[in-house]
Amino acid sequence: MKKKKFLYKIEKSVGFMKIRNQISSINMMLVFLVFAAVLSVYLNHTGWLLSYGIIVAGVSMIALALFLSYRIKLQVTLNNMNVDYRKYLVEPLAEEYFENGSFTDKGNLTEMEIISTHMFSDGKDYTYTSCNELKGVHKGIRFVNSDIFENCKSNRIRVFGRLFEFDIKTGNINPVIFTTSTAPIIDFQDVNIHLIKTSNDEINRMFRIYAFDENEADSILTDSTIQKLKQLVALQLGKIIKICFANDKVYVYYTTDKYTYDEVLTKKNKIPEEIDIVCEKFNDVGKLIDIL
């Protein structure tokens, strides 16, 4: 992934490299000027080419002061540089990494669209916002991934998470939702969707299951689907995991400690290492597709 040409393009766009190169050039010039000044002092001391030595010493000291002042200015500029991590690093990387890949830090999922996945409570105390929308095609599957922030006023719950949507054919029309057993109970205003028990006791122990009826849930619990559910939990991507099969869409959600991508890029960040970190987060898309 870290092609030299692409890496150079990123570093040039961010702007740190240009200032660092200027500082390095000035450092070399400072060494040269110090050497010239020392040499001129030596010439003056020996009395050889006395007049020229004085001139060289004077010019060297003036140039040294000017270059040193400019270097300090460049260093201050570098120290204070804060650029948008998502715009300058995540966005171009998404375009390079995925087919038809794109990234926006805004997020396009509305609160209604988040609730329509049937993986979140839709009571009046709950509010949802999205950001960091990543989408494209990976391994032949169209996907959308967004950071979700859940806020509940009544019990002061504030939860970060990642929501994935995959265009994968399912055998059901009405939604069937599986949440890990430690997840809070989902409060649906739609009375048609409710907690059910499947015919599989192992799945009943591992998950809370929501559906229109038991028959629809049982119909998708083939050996293959059961294995997929177990593998999704085994990935341990988050403390709480939710999976929804709904009319040729598969949704996967898991909780996180914070938003997925940093917002600020500074001189402390090493671009090659940051690319590896972002690619590792992108790899979650492939891991989920491989299972599903």
C-alpha positions as CSV (number, residue, x, y, z in Angstrom):
1,M,0.0,0.0,0.0
2,K,2.8,2.4,0.8
3,K,3.9,3.1,-2.8
4,K,6.7,5.6,-2.8
5,K,4.9,7.9,-5.3
6,F,1.7,7.9,-3.2
7,L,3.6,8.5,0.0
8,Y,5.5,11.4,-1.6
9,K,2.2,12.8,-2.8
10,I,0.7,12.6,0.7
11,E,3.8,14.1,2.4
12,K,3.9,17.0,-0.1
13,S,0.2,17.7,0.3
14,V,0.5,17.8,4.1
15,G,3.4,20.3,3.9
16,F,5.6,19.1,6.8
17,M,8.2,17.7,4.3
18,K,8.7,21.0,2.6
19,I,9.4,22.9,5.8
20,R,11.7,20.1,7.1
21,N,13.7,20.1,3.9
22,Q,14.1,23.9,4.1
23,I,15.3,23.6,7.7
24,S,17.7,20.9,6.7
25,S,19.1,23.1,3.9
26,I,19.5,26.0,6.3
27,N,21.3,23.7,8.8
28,M,23.8,22.8,6.1
29,M,24.2,26.5,5.2
30,L,24.7,27.4,8.9
31,V,27.5,24.8,9.1
32,F,29.1,26.2,6.0
33,L,28.9,29.8,7.4
34,V,30.3,28.8,10.8
35,F,33.2,27.1,9.0
36,A,33.8,30.2,6.8
37,A,33.7,32.4,9.9
38,V,36.1,30.2,11.8
39,L,38.5,30.0,8.8
40,S,38.4,33.8,8.4
41,V,39.2,34.3,12.1
42,Y,42.2,31.9,11.6
43,L,43.3,33.9,8.5
44,N,43.1,37.1,10.5
45,H,45.0,35.6,13.4
46,T,47.9,34.4,11.1
47,G,47.9,37.7,9.3
48,W,47.5,36.0,5.9
49,L,45.1,37.8,3.5
50,L,44.1,40.0,6.5
51,S,41.7,42.3,4.6
52,Y,39.9,39.4,2.9
53,G,39.6,37.5,6.2
54,I,37.9,40.5,7.8
55,I,35.4,40.8,4.9
56,V,34.7,37.0,4.9
57,A,34.2,37.0,8.7
58,G,31.8,40.0,8.5
59,V,29.7,38.6,5.6
60,S,29.6,35.2,7.3
61,M,28.4,36.6,10.6
62,I,25.7,38.7,8.9
63,A,24.5,35.8,6.8
64,L,24.7,33.5,9.8
65,A,22.4,35.8,11.8
66,L,19.9,36.1,8.9
67,F,19.8,32.4,8.2
68,L,19.5,31.5,11.9
69,S,16.6,34.0,12.3
70,Y,14.8,32.4,9.3
71,R,15.4,28.9,10.6
72,I,13.9,29.9,13.9
73,K,10.8,31.2,12.1
74,L,10.5,28.0,10.1
75,Q,10.8,25.9,13.2
76,V,8.1,27.9,14.9
77,T,5.8,27.5,11.8
78,L,6.5,23.7,11.9
79,N,5.8,23.4,15.6
80,N,2.4,25.3,15.2
81,M,1.2,23.4,12.1
82,N,-2.1,21.6,12.5
83,V,-3.7,20.2,9.4
84,D,-6.8,18.2,9.0
85,Y,-5.8,14.5,9.5
86,R,-9.0,13.2,7.8
87,K,-8.8,15.5,4.7
88,Y,-5.0,15.2,4.0
89,L,-4.5,11.6,5.0
90,V,-7.7,9.5,5.3
91,E,-9.5,10.9,2.3
92,P,-6.7,10.4,-0.3
93,L,-6.0,7.0,1.2
94,A,-9.6,5.9,0.9
95,E,-9.6,6.8,-2.8
96,E,-6.4,4.8,-3.3
97,Y,-7.4,1.8,-1.2
98,F,-10.9,1.0,-2.3
99,E,-12.6,0.8,-5.7
100,N,-14.7,3.9,-6.1
101,G,-13.5,4.8,-2.6
102,S,-14.5,8.1,-1.0
103,F,-14.4,9.6,2.5
104,T,-16.0,12.7,4.1
105,D,-15.7,13.8,7.7
106,K,-19.2,15.1,7.7
107,G,-21.2,11.8,7.4
108,N,-24.4,11.6,5.4
109,L,-26.5,9.2,7.6
110,T,-29.5,11.1,9.1
111,E,-30.9,10.1,12.4
112,M,-33.9,8.5,10.7
113,E,-31.6,6.4,8.5
114,I,-29.6,5.3,11.6
115,I,-32.8,4.2,13.4
116,S,-34.1,2.5,10.2
117,T,-31.3,-0.1,10.6
118,H,-33.4,-1.4,13.6
119,M,-30.2,-1.7,15.7
120,F,-30.9,1.3,17.9
121,S,-33.6,2.4,20.3
122,D,-35.9,5.0,18.7
123,G,-37.4,6.5,21.9
124,K,-37.6,10.3,22.2
125,D,-34.7,10.4,24.7
126,Y,-32.3,9.0,22.1
127,T,-30.4,11.1,19.5
128,Y,-27.9,9.9,16.9
129,T,-25.4,11.7,14.8
130,S,-22.9,10.4,12.2
131,C,-19.6,11.5,10.8
132,N,-16.5,10.1,9.0
133,E,-18.4,8.4,6.2
134,L,-16.3,5.9,4.2
135,K,-17.7,4.1,1.2
136,G,-16.7,2.2,-1.9
137,V,-16.5,-1.3,-3.3
138,H,-14.2,-3.9,-1.7
139,K,-13.8,-7.5,-2.8
140,G,-16.8,-7.0,-5.1
141,I,-19.1,-5.8,-2.3
142,R,-20.5,-2.3,-2.0
143,F,-20.2,-0.9,1.6
144,V,-20.7,2.2,3.6
145,N,-19.1,2.8,7.0
146,S,-19.8,5.7,9.4
147,D,-19.0,6.6,12.9
148,I,-22.1,6.9,15.1
149,F,-22.6,8.8,18.3
150,E,-25.5,7.8,20.5
151,N,-26.7,10.1,23.3
152,C,-29.5,9.2,25.7
153,K,-30.7,12.1,27.9
154,S,-32.7,10.0,30.4
155,N,-29.8,7.8,31.5
156,R,-26.9,9.9,30.3
157,I,-25.6,7.2,28.0
158,R,-23.0,8.4,25.5
159,V,-21.7,5.7,23.1
160,F,-19.3,5.8,20.2
161,G,-19.5,3.1,17.5
162,R,-18.9,2.1,13.9
163,L,-21.8,1.2,11.6
164,F,-21.2,-0.9,8.5
165,E,-23.7,-1.5,5.7
166,F,-23.0,-4.2,3.1
167,D,-24.9,-5.0,-0.1
168,I,-25.1,-8.7,0.5
169,K,-28.1,-10.9,-0.3
170,T,-30.1,-12.3,2.6
171,G,-32.8,-14.8,2.7
172,N,-35.3,-12.6,4.6
173,I,-37.3,-9.5,3.9
174,N,-38.2,-8.3,7.4
175,P,-35.2,-7.4,9.7
176,V,-33.7,-9.9,12.0
177,I,-31.3,-8.4,14.6
178,F,-28.7,-10.1,16.7
179,T,-27.0,-8.2,19.6
180,T,-24.5,-9.6,22.0
181,S,-26.1,-10.7,25.2
182,T,-24.4,-7.8,27.1
183,A,-25.9,-5.1,24.9
184,P,-28.7,-3.0,26.3
185,I,-32.2,-4.0,25.2
186,I,-33.3,-2.1,22.1
187,D,-36.5,-0.1,22.7
188,F,-38.6,-0.3,19.5
189,Q,-41.6,1.9,18.9
190,D,-42.5,-0.5,16.2
191,V,-44.3,-3.2,18.1
192,N,-43.9,-5.7,15.3
193,I,-40.2,-6.1,16.1
194,H,-39.7,-7.7,19.5
195,L,-37.5,-10.0,21.4
196,I,-37.8,-13.6,20.3
197,K,-36.2,-17.0,21.0
198,T,-34.9,-19.1,18.1
199,S,-34.9,-22.9,17.9
200,N,-31.1,-22.8,18.5
201,D,-30.3,-22.7,22.2
202,E,-26.6,-21.8,21.6
203,I,-27.6,-18.7,19.6
204,N,-30.1,-17.8,22.2
205,R,-27.3,-17.8,24.9
206,M,-24.9,-15.8,22.7
207,F,-27.4,-13.2,21.5
208,R,-30.5,-11.2,22.0
209,I,-32.6,-11.7,18.9
210,Y,-35.2,-9.3,17.6
211,A,-37.6,-10.1,14.7
212,F,-41.2,-10.0,13.5
213,D,-41.5,-13.7,14.4
214,E,-39.5,-16.8,15.3
215,N,-40.0,-18.5,11.9
216,E,-38.2,-15.7,10.0
217,A,-35.3,-15.8,12.4
218,D,-35.1,-19.6,12.2
219,S,-35.2,-19.4,8.4
220,I,-31.9,-17.5,8.2
221,L,-30.1,-19.5,10.9
222,T,-28.5,-21.9,8.6
223,D,-25.2,-23.6,9.6
224,S,-23.4,-21.0,7.5
225,T,-25.1,-18.0,9.2
226,I,-24.5,-19.4,12.7
227,Q,-20.8,-19.8,11.8
228,K,-20.7,-16.2,10.6
229,L,-22.3,-14.9,13.8
230,K,-19.8,-16.7,15.9
231,Q,-16.9,-15.4,13.8
232,L,-18.2,-11.8,14.0
233,V,-18.2,-12.1,17.8
234,A,-14.7,-13.7,17.8
235,L,-13.2,-10.7,16.0
236,Q,-13.7,-8.8,19.2
237,L,-13.9,-5.5,17.4
238,G,-15.9,-3.9,20.2
239,K,-17.5,-4.6,23.5
240,I,-21.0,-4.6,22.0
241,I,-21.8,-6.0,18.6
242,K,-25.0,-5.8,16.6
243,I,-25.8,-7.6,13.4
244,C,-28.9,-7.0,11.3
245,F,-30.1,-9.0,8.2
246,A,-32.7,-7.0,6.3
247,N,-33.8,-7.3,2.7
248,D,-30.4,-7.9,0.9
249,K,-28.6,-5.6,3.4
250,V,-26.3,-6.7,6.2
251,Y,-25.5,-4.2,8.9
252,V,-22.8,-4.7,11.5
253,Y,-22.2,-2.3,14.4
254,Y,-19.7,-2.3,17.2
255,T,-18.9,0.1,20.0
256,T,-15.6,2.0,20.1
257,D,-13.9,4.3,22.6
258,K,-13.9,7.3,20.4
259,Y,-14.3,8.3,16.8
260,T,-12.3,6.2,14.4
261,Y,-10.0,8.8,12.8
262,D,-8.0,11.5,14.5
263,E,-8.8,15.1,13.5
264,V,-5.4,16.8,13.7
265,L,-2.1,16.0,12.1
266,T,1.1,17.6,13.5
267,K,4.8,17.3,13.1
268,K,4.8,14.5,15.7
269,N,2.9,12.3,13.3
270,K,5.1,10.1,11.0
271,I,3.2,9.8,7.8
272,P,4.3,6.2,6.9
273,E,3.2,5.0,10.3
274,E,-0.1,6.9,10.2
275,I,-0.8,5.4,6.8
276,D,-0.3,1.9,8.4
277,I,-2.7,2.8,11.2
278,V,-5.5,4.0,8.8
279,C,-5.0,1.0,6.6
280,E,-5.5,-1.3,9.6
281,K,-8.8,0.4,10.3
282,F,-9.7,0.1,6.6
283,N,-8.9,-3.7,6.9
284,D,-11.9,-4.1,9.2
285,V,-14.0,-3.7,6.1
286,G,-12.3,-6.7,4.4
287,K,-12.4,-8.8,7.6
288,L,-16.2,-8.3,7.8
289,I,-16.7,-9.0,4.1
290,D,-14.6,-12.2,4.4
291,I,-16.9,-13.5,7.1
292,L,-20.2,-12.4,5.6
